[in-house]
């Protein structure tokens, strides 16, 4: 068995399962273009505070925003 073929089959299977799951969930959820707008804005703000080039800095920025939002609403 070729490792490349097995890896390719795995990618295809995961893609198929993800597509089927999306099709099954879409009718039960209210989806709109602005569905994740609030999350995206908060994630962008955390990346700005923590630094775009630093993953740990962005994580610290996210924690900072999460704590401040919990405390001050």
Secondary structure, 3 states (H helix, E strand, C coil): CCHHHHHHHHHHHHHHHHHHHHHHHHCCCCCCCCCCHHHHHHHHHHHHHHCCCCHHHHHHHHHHHHHHHHHHC
